[in-house]
Amino acid sequence: MLWINEQPELLSDLAAETSSWHSTGDGPGLLNLSLRSAPDQDTLNALATQFGATRVRHLPPVLPVLARKEIKVPFSRSGEMLEAANTAGVPLWKMACRYEAERGGITEDAVMAQMDKIRVIMEAAIETGLAGTHYEDRILPSQSPGFQAAENEGRLIQGEISNAIIRSVTAIMEVKSSMGVIVAAPTAGSCGAMPGAVLAVANALGKSDEEKNGALLLAGMIGVFITLDATFAAEEGGCMAECGSGSAMAAAALAWMGGGSNDQQMAAASLALQNSFGMVCDPIANRVEAPCLGKNVMAATNALSCTNMSLAGYNHLIPFDEVVLAMNKVAHQIPRELRCTNLGGLSITPTAHRIAEKLAGNAGCGCGGKVSC
C-alpha cells in the first residue's frame, strides 16, 4: 500500500493481480497493489519513487494460498472428477491434490505440505481435548477424558473404532468450546465430525501421516463440491449444512482408507449426505455445544456406517452431485425457526431458557461451565 499524491497511471510491468486507488479528498490517496510474490526492499523503493509515495506499507497475505484472476480448475463437480480419475486410473485424493494445485497456482508438493500442517493442528486438538479443557462461559464441562476412562475400565459397550470416533469428536468440540485452536472443517460448529472420524479411523487402521493427509484432502474436495451448489451455513440449511456436509466429507475419506474404489468413495459420500437431510439447528442457550456435540458424533458415526455400506456394495442410487442439489432445495424448505436462529427446537425449551439465564447470571463465577452451580 502506497500513500501517493496523485492518481497514477499503472504500468503493465508491475505484474499486479489487482490494484485500487482510494482518494482521501484534498490530501494524498492510497494505492493498493496486490502482488503474487513478496517484493524486496529495492522494488518497494522503486515503486515509492515512481509514484511519489509519501509512505509505503508491505502487508503479508493472511491466507497461505493467494487469490488471483482468471483461475482455472480441472473440474467443478464430483461427476467430472470421478470420470477423469477413473479414466486416468488415479485415486480421488490425487485428483483433489491436482485441483488445489491448479486452484492455488502452487505445486502439488506445496499442497501436501499445507495439508500436513492442517493435520497437525487437528491431531493437536484431539490431544488437547483428551487432556481436559476448562472455560467458564460454556455449558458442558470437559467430558472426553471421562469417556476415555470409562472405555479403559470396560464400562462401555465394545466398539473400538466407534468409541475412538466418539472420543476424538468430543475432544475437538471441547477444544473449540474452550476457545482453543481447531480447524473449521467444514465449520466451527461441525469441526469435530470429519476430523474426528478420519483421524480415529486412520489411527485404527495404522495409516501413515501421508495417508492421513490424502484422506483429509479428499474430504476437503467433497466440501468444495457442496459449497458450489449448496452451503455450509446452518443459517441457510440447518445442521444438515454443517454436520451433514462433514459426514459426507468424512465418508469419502474413510472409504478410501478402507480400500474402496473411486466409485465406492463417492457412494459413501452420497449415502452419508442423503441420511442427513432435514437436520435442524437448535443450539441450547445460543451456544454451539449442545445438541451440537451429539450431532457431530452422529455425523461421524454415520460416515463410518455409510463407508461400510459402500464397501459392501450397497447401492446409493443418487449420484453425489444430485444429492447436493437436492440438499440445497431442502435447505430452502426448512422453516427459519429451525435454521440456527435460536427460535425453535431445543433452543426454546424451558430448560434451555433456564440454562441461558444461569449462564448470564454466573458469568465469571468460576463454575467452570457447570450449569448446576
Stockholm file with secondary structure:
# STOCKHOLM 1.0

chainA/1-373         MLWINEQPELLSDLAAETSSWHSTGDGPGLLNLSLRSAPDQDTLNALATQFGATRVRHLPPVLPVLARKEIKVPFSRSGEMLEAANTAGVPLWKMACRYEAERGGITEDAVMAQMDKIRVIMEAAIETGLAGTHYEDRILPSQSPGFQAAENEGRLIQGEISNAIIRSVTAIMEVKSSMGVIVAAPTAGSCGAMPGAVLAVANALGKSDEEKNGALLLAGMIGVFITLDATFAAEEGGCMAECGSGSAMAAAALAWMGGGSNDQQMAAASLALQNSFGMVCDPIANRVEAPCLGKNVMAATNALSCTNMSLAGYNHLIPFDEVVLAMNKVAHQIPRELRCTNLGGLSITPTAHRIAEKLAGNAGCGCGGKVSC
#=GR chainA/1-373 SS CEEESSCCCCCGGGCEEEEEEECCTTSCEEEEEEESSCCCHHHHHHHHHHHTEEEECCCCCSSSSCCCSSCCCSCSSHHHHHHHHHHHTCCHHHHHHHHHHHHHTSCHHHHHHHHHHHHHHHHHHHHHHHHCCCCSSCSSCCCHHHHHHHHHTTCSCSCHHHHHHHHHHHHHHHHHHTTCCCCCSSCSTTTTHHHHHHHHHHHHTTCCHHHHHHHHHHHHHHHHHHHHHSCSCHHHHTHIIIIIHHHHHHHHHHHHHTTCCHHHHHHHHHHHHHTTTTCCBCCGGGCSSTTHHHHHHHHHHHHHHHHHHHHTTCCCCSCHHHHHHHHHHHHHHSCGGGBSSSSSGGGGSHHHHHHHHHHHHTTTSSCTTCTTC
#=GC SS_cons         CEEESSCCCCCGGGCEEEEEEECCTTSCEEEEEEESSCCCHHHHHHHHHHHTEEEECCCCCSSSSCCCSSCCCSCSSHHHHHHHHHHHTCCHHHHHHHHHHHHHTSCHHHHHHHHHHHHHHHHHHHHHHHHCCCCSSCSSCCCHHHHHHHHHTTCSCSCHHHHHHHHHHHHHHHHHHTTCCCCCSSCSTTTTHHHHHHHHHHHHTTCCHHHHHHHHHHHHHHHHHHHHHSCSCHHHHTHIIIIIHHHHHHHHHHHHHTTCCHHHHHHHHHHHHHTTTTCCBCCGGGCSSTTHHHHHHHHHHHHHHHHHHHHTTCCCCSCHHHHHHHHHHHHHHSCGGGBSSSSSGGGGSHHHHHHHHHHHHTTTSSCTTCTTC
//
